[in-house]
Amino acid sequence: MRITPALFAIGIAFVLASCGSASTDEKTVENQSEVTSTQGMVMPPLPDSVVFCGTVIPIDDFDMRERLDRELVINTYYHSSTIQILKRANRYFPEIEKILREEKMPDDLKYIAVIESGLAQVTSPSGAKGFWQFMPAAAEQYGLVINQDVDERFHVAKSTHAACAFFRNSQRKFNDWILSSAAYNCGPKGLQDQIDFQKTDDFFDLYLNRETSRYVFRILALKIIMSDPEAYGYPIDKLEMYKEPDTKAVEVTETIADLSAWVRENGSNLRALKRLNTWLLTNRLPVSGNSYTIKLPRE
C-alpha cells in the first residue's frame, strides 16, 4: 500500500489524539481517585442500648442490631431528608416539646412526628395529613376541625395536643411506650390482635408487618442521629438552621369573609398568612360558636 502524504497526516493525527485521550483518561482516573479518597464513610458504632421514653432498650442480639443498623444507615445517608429534618427541628421542636411537657408526655414522642412527616405539612397517598399524619376519622375523634375551609391537622399545636390524646389512650391500654408508639402506626386494635395471637406483649418479639416492624427502629434511629448529629456527619454549626419567625397572635371571634382583604387591613399579605397558618384552606374563615387564633408577622 502506497502511503500518501494525506494518509501520513491522518496517521499522525490519530496517534496524537490517542495520546491526548490516554492523558485525559489518566487525569480522570486520578481525579476520581482523589474524590473517592475524600468521601469517607461516617458510621459510629451501634450503641449497646437506647433509651426511649425512659425505658432502656438493649440492642443485644443480631436481629435487634441489624434492624437498628439498617435504619441508621438509611437515615445517615439520606442527606437531603435528614438535613431538612435537622433544620426544621430547630424551628418546630420547641413548640412540640412545650406541649408534650404540658400534657405530661415523654419528650421522645416528638420523634414520631419526625418519622411520620419529616416535620413538614405533607399529605400521604392515603389522605393522612400534617405533622402527625392524622386520617380524617381519627382527627375528628381527637377534636380537630376539618371542613372545606379549615383543616386543623395542619395546625402544629392543635394536632400535637390531639396526638397526645391518642398516646394517653394507647398508654392506658398497653402500659408500654414502645407498644403505644407502634400502635400509632398500625392502630391499637391491630396491634392487640397480634399480641393476643402471638401470646407476647414484647414488641421486639412480635412478628408484624414490614412497616410496623421497622417503625420503632426508625424512631430510635432518628433519635440517635438527632441527639448527636455531628457524630453522623451533620455539623450543626455549618447548617443554616430554620428559626421560628417573630409573630403576633390575633384572636378571631367573627367570620372573615375575605382573608386577603382582612390580612391587608392587619398589615400583612395573603402569602404570609397562609405560610404561618397552613390550616387555613380557602380565602375565608367561618366562625360559629368558637374562635380561632391566627398568627401574623409581628412587623
C-alpha positions in Angstrom: 0.0 0.0 0.0 1.4 3.3 -1.0 1.5 5.9 1.9 0.5 9.2 0.5 1.2 12.5 2.4 -2.6 12.7 3.2 -2.6 9.2 4.8 0.6 10.0 6.7 -1.0 13.2 8.2 -4.1 11.3 9.2 -1.9 8.7 11.0 -0.1 11.3 12.9 -3.3 13.0 13.9 -4.7 9.6 15.2 -1.6 9.0 17.3 -1.7 12.4 18.8 -5.4 12.1 19.6 -4.8 8.7 21.2 -2.0 10.1 23.3 -4.3 13.0 24.3 -7.1 10.6 25.2 -4.8 8.5 27.3 -3.6 11.5 29.1 -7.2 12.7 29.7 -8.2 9.2 30.9 -5.3 9.1 33.3 -6.3 12.5 34.7 -9.9 11.4 35.1 -8.8 8.3 37.0 -6.6 10.5 39.2 -9.5 12.9 39.8 -11.9 10.0 40.6 -9.3 8.5 43.0 -9.0 11.9 44.8 -12.8 12.2 45.1 -13.1 8.6 46.4 -10.3 9.1 48.9 -12.1 12.2 50.4 -15.6 10.6 50.6 -15.0 8.9 53.9 -17.8 6.8 55.5 -19.1 8.1 58.7 -20.7 5.4 60.8 -20.1 5.4 64.5 -20.5 2.0 66.2 -24.0 1.0 67.2 -24.9 1.7 70.8 -25.3 -1.2 73.2 -28.6 0.2 74.3 -31.0 3.0 73.5 -33.2 4.9 76.0 -36.8 5.7 74.7 -39.4 7.3 76.9 -37.4 6.4 80.0 -37.0 2.7 79.0 -33.6 1.2 78.4 -33.7 -0.9 75.2 -30.8 -3.3 75.0 -29.5 -3.9 71.4 -28.1 -7.3 72.4 -28.8 -9.8 69.6 -28.1 -9.9 65.9 -31.8 -9.2 64.9 -32.1 -6.1 67.1 -28.7 -4.8 66.0 -29.3 -5.3 62.3 -32.8 -3.8 62.4 -31.4 -0.7 64.1 -28.3 -0.6 61.9 -30.5 -0.6 58.7 -32.4 2.5 59.8 -29.3 4.3 61.0 -27.6 3.7 57.6 -30.7 4.8 55.6 -31.2 8.0 57.6 -27.5 8.8 57.9 -27.0 8.7 54.1 -30.4 10.1 53.1 -28.8 13.5 53.3 -31.4 15.7 51.6 -34.1 14.5 54.0 -32.0 14.3 57.2 -30.5 17.8 56.7 -34.0 19.3 56.2 -35.3 17.5 59.3 -32.5 18.9 61.4 -33.2 22.4 60.1 -36.9 22.2 60.7 -36.5 20.7 64.2 -34.8 23.9 65.3 -38.0 25.7 64.4 -40.7 23.3 65.5 -39.3 21.2 68.3 -39.5 23.9 71.0 -43.3 24.2 70.5 -43.8 20.4 70.3 -41.6 19.9 73.4 -43.6 22.5 75.3 -46.9 20.8 74.5 -45.5 17.4 75.5 -44.5 18.8 78.8 -47.9 20.4 79.4 -49.6 17.1 78.5 -47.1 15.2 80.8 -46.0 13.1 77.8 -42.4 11.8 77.3 -40.3 14.1 75.3 -39.1 11.3 73.0 -42.6 11.1 71.4 -41.5 14.1 69.3 -39.5 11.7 67.1 -42.8 10.1 65.9 -43.7 13.4 64.2 -40.3 13.3 62.6 -40.8 9.9 61.0 -44.4 10.5 60.2 -43.9 13.7 58.2 -40.3 14.9 58.4 -41.8 17.9 60.2 -43.4 19.1 57.0 -47.1 19.7 56.3 -47.5 16.7 54.0 -50.4 14.7 52.7 -49.9 10.9 52.3 -51.4 8.9 49.4 -54.0 7.5 51.8 -55.1 11.0 52.9 -53.3 11.4 56.2 -52.2 15.0 56.7 -50.0 17.2 58.8 -47.0 16.6 61.1 -48.8 13.8 62.9 -50.4 12.3 59.8 -54.0 12.0 61.1 -56.6 10.4 59.0 -60.0 12.3 58.9 -61.9 10.0 61.3 -59.1 9.9 63.9 -58.6 13.6 63.6 -62.2 14.3 64.4 -62.2 11.7 67.2 -59.5 13.7 68.9 -61.2 17.1 68.4 -59.6 18.5 65.3 -61.8 20.6 63.0 -61.9 19.5 59.3 -64.1 21.2 56.8 -63.8 22.9 53.4 -62.2 26.0 54.9 -60.2 24.6 57.9 -58.1 21.5 58.4 -56.6 21.5 61.9 -54.4 18.5 61.1 -52.1 21.2 59.7 -52.2 23.2 62.9 -49.0 22.3 64.7 -50.1 23.0 68.3 -53.6 21.5 68.0 -52.5 18.4 66.1 -49.8 17.8 68.8 -52.4 18.0 71.5 -54.5 15.5 69.5 -51.5 13.2 69.2 -51.0 13.4 73.0 -54.7 12.3 73.5 -54.0 9.3 71.3 -50.9 8.4 73.2 -52.7 8.8 76.5 -55.4 6.4 75.5 -52.9 4.0 73.9 -50.7 4.0 77.1 -53.7 3.2 79.2 -54.3 0.2 77.0 -50.7 -1.1 76.7 -48.9 0.4 79.6 -45.8 0.4 77.4 -44.4 3.3 75.4 -42.9 1.1 72.7 -46.2 -0.6 72.1 -48.1 2.7 72.3 -45.7 4.1 69.6 -46.1 1.0 67.4 -49.9 1.4 67.8 -49.7 4.9 66.3 -48.6 3.1 63.0 -50.9 0.0 62.9 -53.7 1.0 65.2 -54.3 -0.2 68.8 -56.8 -2.9 67.7 -54.4 -4.3 65.0 -51.6 -4.4 67.5 -53.7 -6.0 70.2 -54.9 -8.7 67.8 -51.3 -9.7 67.1 -50.4 -9.6 70.8 -53.3 -12.0 71.5 -52.5 -14.3 68.6 -48.7 -14.5 69.3 -49.0 -14.6 73.1 -46.4 -12.0 73.7 -46.6 -8.3 74.6 -42.9 -7.6 73.9 -42.8 -5.5 70.7 -39.4 -6.8 69.8 -40.6 -10.4 69.9 -43.7 -9.8 67.8 -43.8 -10.8 64.1 -45.5 -7.8 62.5 -46.0 -6.4 59.0 -42.9 -4.8 57.4 -43.9 -1.2 58.0 -44.7 -1.6 61.7 -41.7 -3.8 62.3 -39.5 -1.0 61.0 -41.5 1.8 62.6 -40.0 1.7 66.2 -36.5 1.2 64.8 -36.9 4.3 62.6 -37.9 6.3 65.7 -34.8 5.0 67.6 -32.5 5.8 64.7 -33.8 9.3 64.3 -33.4 9.9 68.0 -29.8 8.7 67.9 -28.9 10.8 64.9 -30.7 14.0 66.0 -29.3 13.7 69.5 -25.7 13.7 68.2 -25.8 14.8 64.5 -22.1 15.7 64.3 -21.2 12.1 65.0 -23.2 11.1 61.9 -21.7 13.7 59.6 -24.0 16.6 60.1 -22.1 19.6 61.6 -24.8 21.8 63.1 -22.6 24.9 63.0 -22.4 24.6 59.2 -26.1 24.2 58.7 -28.4 27.2 58.3 -31.0 26.2 60.9 -34.5 27.4 60.4 -35.8 29.8 63.1 -39.3 30.5 64.3 -40.4 33.8 62.8 -41.4 36.6 65.1 -45.2 36.6 65.1 -48.2 38.0 66.9 -51.5 36.3 67.7 -54.8 37.7 66.6 -57.9 36.3 68.1 -60.8 35.9 65.6 -64.3 35.6 67.0 -66.3 36.6 63.9 -66.5 35.2 60.4 -63.9 36.6 58.0 -65.5 36.6 54.5 -62.3 37.7 52.7 -59.0 36.7 54.3 -57.0 38.5 51.6 -58.6 41.8 52.5 -58.6 41.1 56.2 -54.9 40.4 56.3 -54.0 43.6 54.3 -56.0 45.5 56.9 -53.9 43.9 59.5 -50.6 45.0 57.9 -49.6 41.8 56.1 -50.3 39.8 53.0 -52.0 36.5 52.0 -48.8 34.6 51.4 -47.5 35.4 54.9 -50.9 34.4 56.4 -51.0 31.1 54.6 -47.4 30.4 55.4 -47.9 30.9 59.1 -51.4 29.3 59.2 -51.3 26.2 57.0 -54.6 25.0 58.5 -56.4 27.8 56.6 -57.5 26.2 53.3 -59.5 28.9 51.5 -59.9 32.6 51.4 -62.5 32.7 54.2 -62.8 31.7 57.8 -66.3 30.9 59.1 -66.6 31.3 62.8 -69.6 29.8 64.6 -69.7 29.2 68.3 -65.9 29.1 68.6 -62.9 31.3 67.9 -59.6 30.9 66.2 -56.1 32.3 66.8 -54.3 33.5 63.7 -50.6 34.1 63.5 -49.3 37.2 61.7 -45.8 38.6 61.3 -45.1 41.0 64.1 -43.6 43.6 61.7 
